[in-house]
Amino acid sequence: MKSKQVCEASNAMTQDHSDHGPLAGELMDLYVAMLIVTPIAFFLKSLWV
């Protein structure tokens, strides 16, 4: 009985994560940060040289 409850809990956890796509959560934050920081870095580098 106890192992069945653990299995149900682990299935619920995996289902929660499977609902999110590759652009959800922290990964989306990383992509947005790259889109903001990369052009700024190139602009600052062009001023330096």
C-alpha positions in Angstrom: 0.0 0.0 0.0 2.8 2.4 0.9 4.7 1.7 -2.3 1.6 2.4 -4.3 1.3 5.9 -2.8 4.9 6.6 -3.5 4.4 5.6 -7.2 1.4 7.8 -7.5 3.3 10.7 -6.0 6.2 10.2 -8.3 3.9 10.0 -11.3 2.2 13.2 -10.3 5.6 14.9 -10.1 6.6 13.7 -13.6 3.3 14.8 -15.1 3.8 18.3 -13.7 7.2 18.6 -15.4 6.0 17.1 -18.7 3.4 19.8 -19.1 6.1 22.4 -19.6 7.7 22.9 -23.0 11.4 23.6 -23.7 10.8 27.3 -23.4 9.3 27.3 -20.0 10.7 28.4 -16.6 14.4 29.0 -16.1 15.3 28.1 -19.7 13.1 30.9 -21.1 14.7 33.3 -18.6 18.1 32.2 -20.0 17.1 32.8 -23.6 15.7 36.2 -22.8 18.9 37.2 -20.9 21.0 36.0 -23.9 18.8 38.1 -26.3 19.3 41.2 -24.1 23.0 40.8 -23.1 24.5 39.7 -26.5 23.6 42.8 -28.5 24.8 45.0 -25.6 28.1 43.2 -25.5 28.6 43.6 -29.2 27.7 47.3 -29.0 30.2 47.9 -26.1 32.9 45.9 -27.9 32.4 48.1 -31.0 32.9 51.2 -28.9 36.1 49.8 -27.4 37.9 48.9 -30.6 
